[in-house]
Amino acid sequence: METKIARFSSVLGIFLLFACFLQTEAAFNPESFEQKLLALDKVLTYINDRTEQMNVDVTYGVTLSEVNLMAALNNDNIQYLENKFFVFLKEMLMLSDFTRRNLMNNVVPTSEIELSLQSGLNNVNLWIKPIWWTRIFPKNKPTPNWGLSYEQVIESIQHGWPNEFNSDQCLFKIMQSGLNKKCKIPQTCTEGLIKHDNVTGYSLTHRLLIIQTAQRFGCQETASLPFSYLIPAFCARIFQDLVNLEAWNFPNVSQDLMIEQIILCGMEGYYEFLDKHYEDLILSWPHWSGCFKLERISEKLKMTPRASSLTDFGCNNHMTSLGAASLALFIRENIENELGP
């Protein structure tokens, strides 16, 4: 009898601990949810009305917006969403889809590689997958590295392999092999992904993007390139980057980088990146028109002429599209984790 009671107590304890963990996530907040929908409406409308000011990267951001809205609407928890929000969410999905198609038809790629990436990476079905929500740091989040100087923080915004040219080459070759049903990561890309060069910033998020793209096109992980290890390892380092940048109030172009970090690691299901604190920060940044602005981009940090450009009201097209994708991801997270009976 004592053994049975001990076993029952042990099982009950585990259950209560698990239940307690689930309850640590925030309850659904209708006002906050509506605020994100309204912000998303404005940013998508801004993009859709100015396709001539957009580029290939913007199309991908809008694609991710559509992906996350579609996933939210297909989640079982959608039955608990108030009808007015359900209707609004469906309207946002239609607007996102319309905007993506509008961009696909009107954005003119500047090279053959851009043309291939535009047509190959913006297939919505390619990116739809379930998210298994978890944490990288179950106990204590990392603290800022106060040993870094301001100049070192600025340098960290882009440091290591790849630059945007390298990244596009890898994405293009992976995509081409995947479309031919023989997905393969080129050796130069494999070597770059595991290179020990103290990678940070955009170079680090692009390493993650290359692996995510390889997965979606059917590449298999190997002993030398273990996706299941590299993804959480990259996101742990990315979160440290984010913390360091915030300690210096997101200098230079790092607001744009911060949103990119949140999208790529947030879509891997890491709660740390979808914290309400970061959501509120992003919601505080848009211009009244819906677009997102950047501080002046220095030539040293500009990845390529394609990466971003100014649009109406002095906004930045790259950051604006990231803003749309992040808002859709926050909406998805709310539905998948905060709604219930």
C-alpha positions in Angstrom: 0.0 0.0 0.0 2.8 2.4 0.9 4.4 1.7 -2.5 1.2 2.5 -4.4 0.8 5.7 -2.5 4.4 6.7 -3.1 4.0 6.0 -6.8 0.8 8.0 -7.0 2.3 10.9 -5.1 5.2 10.9 -7.5 3.0 10.9 -10.6 0.7 13.5 -9.1 3.8 15.7 -8.3 5.0 15.5 -11.9 1.5 16.3 -13.2 1.2 19.3 -10.9 4.6 20.5 -11.9 3.7 20.2 -15.6 0.4 22.0 -15.0 2.2 24.8 -13.1 4.6 25.2 -16.0 1.7 25.5 -18.5 0.1 28.2 -16.4 3.2 30.3 -16.4 2.2 31.5 -19.9 0.0 34.6 -20.0 -3.8 34.5 -20.3 -5.4 35.7 -23.5 -5.7 39.5 -23.6 -8.4 40.7 -26.1 -7.2 44.3 -26.1 -3.6 43.3 -26.8 -4.8 40.8 -29.5 -6.8 43.5 -31.2 -3.9 45.9 -31.1 -1.7 43.4 -33.0 -4.5 42.9 -35.6 -4.8 46.6 -36.2 -1.1 47.1 -36.5 -0.8 44.2 -38.9 -3.7 45.6 -41.0 -1.8 48.9 -41.3 1.6 47.5 -42.2 0.2 45.1 -44.8 -1.8 47.9 -46.3 1.2 50.1 -46.4 3.2 47.4 -48.2 0.4 46.5 -50.6 0.0 50.2 -51.6 3.7 50.6 -52.4 4.9 47.5 -54.2 7.1 49.7 -56.4 9.1 50.5 -53.3 9.5 46.9 -52.2 12.0 44.2 -53.0 12.5 40.4 -52.9 13.2 40.3 -49.2 9.9 42.1 -48.5 8.0 39.3 -50.3 9.5 36.7 -48.0 8.5 38.7 -44.9 4.9 38.9 -46.2 5.0 35.1 -47.0 5.9 34.4 -43.4 3.1 36.6 -42.2 0.6 34.6 -44.3 2.1 31.3 -43.0 1.6 32.2 -39.4 -1.9 33.6 -39.9 -2.9 30.4 -41.8 -1.5 28.3 -38.9 -3.4 30.3 -36.4 -6.7 29.9 -38.2 -6.1 26.1 -38.5 -5.3 25.6 -34.9 -7.9 23.8 -32.7 -8.0 26.7 -30.3 -9.5 29.0 -32.9 -13.0 27.8 -31.8 -12.5 29.8 -28.6 -11.7 33.0 -30.4 -14.4 35.7 -30.2 -16.2 36.0 -33.5 -15.2 39.6 -34.3 -11.6 38.6 -33.9 -12.1 35.5 -36.0 -13.5 37.6 -38.9 -10.7 40.1 -38.5 -8.1 37.3 -38.6 -9.6 35.9 -41.8 -9.5 39.3 -43.4 -5.8 39.7 -42.4 -5.1 36.3 -44.0 -6.8 37.4 -47.2 -4.9 40.7 -47.2 -1.6 39.0 -46.6 -2.3 36.6 -49.4 -3.3 39.4 -51.8 -0.2 41.4 -50.8 2.1 38.5 -51.4 0.7 37.8 -54.8 0.8 41.5 -55.6 4.5 41.6 -54.7 5.2 38.5 -56.7 3.7 40.1 -59.8 5.3 43.6 -59.4 8.6 43.3 -57.6 11.3 43.1 -60.3 14.3 40.9 -59.2 17.7 42.4 -60.0 19.4 39.1 -60.8 18.8 35.5 -61.9 19.4 34.3 -58.3 16.9 36.9 -56.9 14.4 35.7 -59.5 14.8 32.1 -58.4 14.6 33.0 -54.7 11.5 35.1 -55.3 9.7 32.2 -57.1 11.0 29.4 -54.9 11.0 30.7 -51.3 7.5 32.2 -51.4 5.5 29.1 -51.6 3.3 29.3 -48.4 2.9 25.5 -48.1 6.7 25.2 -47.9 6.9 27.0 -44.6 3.8 25.7 -42.8 4.7 23.4 -40.0 3.5 22.8 -36.4 5.4 24.6 -33.6 6.3 22.7 -30.5 6.6 25.4 -27.9 9.5 25.2 -25.5 12.3 27.2 -23.9 16.0 27.4 -24.6 16.7 28.6 -21.0 14.3 26.8 -18.6 15.6 28.6 -15.6 17.7 31.7 -16.0 17.9 33.9 -19.1 21.3 35.2 -20.1 22.3 38.6 -19.0 24.0 41.3 -21.1 27.7 41.0 -21.7 28.7 44.3 -20.0 32.3 43.7 -21.1 31.4 44.7 -24.7 32.1 48.3 -25.7 29.6 50.2 -27.8 31.9 49.8 -30.8 32.0 46.0 -30.3 28.2 45.9 -30.1 28.0 47.8 -33.4 30.5 45.4 -35.0 28.5 42.4 -33.7 25.5 43.4 -35.8 27.2 41.6 -38.7 30.2 39.5 -37.9 31.3 36.2 -39.4 30.1 33.9 -42.2 27.9 34.4 -44.3 27.5 37.8 -45.8 24.3 38.3 -47.9 26.0 37.1 -51.1 27.2 33.9 -49.5 23.7 33.4 -48.0 21.9 33.9 -51.3 24.3 31.5 -53.0 23.6 28.8 -50.4 19.9 29.3 -50.4 19.8 29.2 -54.2 21.8 26.0 -54.5 19.8 24.3 -51.7 16.5 25.3 -53.3 17.6 24.1 -56.8 18.6 20.7 -55.5 15.5 20.4 -53.4 13.2 21.2 -56.3 15.0 18.4 -58.2 14.1 16.1 -55.3 17.8 15.7 -54.4 18.2 18.3 -51.7 21.9 18.8 -50.9 23.8 21.5 -48.9 26.9 22.5 -50.8 30.2 21.7 -49.1 31.2 25.3 -48.9 27.9 26.1 -47.1 28.3 23.1 -44.8 31.8 24.3 -43.8 30.5 27.9 -43.3 27.6 26.8 -41.1 29.9 25.1 -38.6 32.8 27.6 -38.9 34.1 28.8 -35.5 34.4 32.5 -36.3 32.5 34.0 -33.3 29.6 34.6 -35.6 27.0 37.2 -34.5 24.2 39.4 -35.8 22.8 39.0 -39.3 25.5 36.4 -40.2 24.2 34.2 -37.3 20.5 34.6 -38.3 21.3 33.8 -41.9 23.0 30.6 -40.8 19.8 29.6 -39.1 17.8 30.6 -42.2 20.0 28.4 -44.4 19.3 25.4 -42.1 15.6 26.1 -42.0 15.5 26.4 -45.7 17.4 23.1 -46.1 14.9 21.4 -43.8 11.9 22.7 -45.8 13.4 21.5 -49.1 14.0 18.0 -47.7 17.7 18.0 -46.9 18.7 15.5 -44.2 20.8 16.3 -41.3 24.2 14.5 -41.0 26.7 13.8 -38.3 28.7 16.8 -39.6 25.7 19.0 -39.8 23.2 18.0 -37.1 20.2 20.3 -37.5 18.6 19.2 -34.3 21.7 20.4 -32.4 22.5 23.5 -34.5 19.1 25.1 -34.4 18.8 25.4 -30.6 22.5 26.2 -30.4 22.1 29.1 -32.9 19.0 30.4 -31.2 20.7 30.4 -27.8 23.5 32.5 -29.3 21.0 34.7 -31.1 19.2 35.4 -27.8 22.4 36.4 -26.2 22.9 38.8 -29.2 19.4 40.2 -28.6 20.1 40.8 -24.9 23.4 42.5 -25.7 21.8 44.8 -28.3 18.9 45.8 -26.0 21.4 46.7 -23.3 22.6 49.4 -25.7 19.0 50.4 -26.7 19.2 48.6 -30.1 21.8 50.9 -31.8 22.1 51.6 -35.5 20.2 48.9 -37.6 19.7 46.5 -34.8 15.9 47.1 -34.4 15.7 45.4 -37.8 18.0 42.6 -36.6 16.0 42.1 -33.4 12.8 41.5 -35.3 14.6 39.1 -37.6 15.9 37.2 -34.6 12.4 37.0 -33.1 10.8 35.7 -36.2 13.4 33.0 -37.1 13.8 31.6 -33.5 10.2 32.3 -32.6 9.1 30.0 -35.4 11.2 27.3 -33.9 9.0 27.6 -30.8 11.2 29.3 -28.3 9.1 31.3 -25.9 12.0 33.6 -24.9 11.7 35.4 -28.3 7.9 35.9 -28.0 8.0 37.5 -24.6 5.4 40.2 -24.0 8.2 42.7 -23.5 9.5 42.2 -27.0 6.0 42.3 -28.4 5.4 45.7 -26.7 8.7 47.0 -28.1 7.8 46.1 -31.7 4.3 47.5 -31.3 5.9 50.8 -30.2 8.0 51.2 -33.3 5.7 51.6 -36.3 5.1 55.0 -37.9 1.5 56.1 -37.9 1.2 54.9 -41.5 2.0 51.3 -40.3 5.6 51.1 -41.6 8.8 50.7 -39.6 11.7 53.2 -39.6 15.4 52.6 -39.1 18.2 54.9 -37.9 20.6 55.9 -40.7 22.4 52.8 -42.0 26.2 53.1 -42.1 27.9 51.9 -45.3 30.0 49.5 -43.2 26.9 47.7 -42.0 24.9 47.8 -45.2 24.9 44.1 -46.3 24.2 44.8 -50.0 22.3 47.5 -51.9 19.4 45.0 -52.2 19.0 44.4 -48.5 16.9 47.4 -47.7 15.9 50.8 -49.0 13.9 53.8 -47.9 10.1 54.0 -48.6 7.5 56.7 -47.9 7.8 58.6 -44.6 11.4 57.6 -44.3 10.6 54.0 -43.5 12.6 50.9 -44.3 11.1 48.2 -46.5 13.1 45.3 -45.0 12.2 46.2 -41.4 8.6 46.9 -42.4 8.1 43.4 -43.8 9.7 41.9 -40.8 7.3 43.9 -38.7 4.4 42.2 -40.5 5.8 38.7 -40.0 6.5 39.3 -36.3 3.0 40.6 -35.6 1.5 37.5 -37.4 3.8 35.3 -35.3 2.7 36.9 -32.0 -0.9 36.5 -33.1 -0.3 32.8 -33.8 1.4 32.3 -30.4 -1.6 33.9 -28.6 -4.0 31.5 -30.2 -1.9 28.4 -29.8 -0.9 29.1 -26.2 -3.4 31.5 -24.5 -6.8 30.5 -25.9 -8.8 27.7 -24.3 -12.2 26.6 -23.0 
